[in-house]
């Protein structure tokens, strides 16, 4: 498994280097910022499990958001995949389903982006009171 992880890391590094060359440093900086946010909020739980936040908000300066959106429409998915691989390599466990939301910030602190994380609990349908099923077509109940 070590060789497979090393290959995956090498491919990820190449992808990030290519992305950085094509679009400037923003994507690599974003990935580093996400990883630091993840690492900095890791908590050791009973049993030696290491839990990390599962909801990440990336706020980009308007011009950065527009450029990345034009050139790589899947920025959010790319950031999510990279963060998931980072957590796997470190043995982290998510506090719930992983999400990375990419939005616009008019005044990010460094002029390019802001990254924040939180624990967002998973809500299942079982948490809601049981109600009558919705009506079928034309208002008919099943």
Secondary structure, 3 states (H helix, E strand, C coil): CHHHHHHHHHHHHHHHHHHHHHHCCHHHHHHHHHHHHHHHCCEECHHHCEEECCEEEEEEEHHHHHHHHHHCCCHHHHHHHHHHHHHHHHCEEECCCCEEEEEEECCCCCCCEEEEEECCCCCCHHHCCCCCCCCCHHHCCC
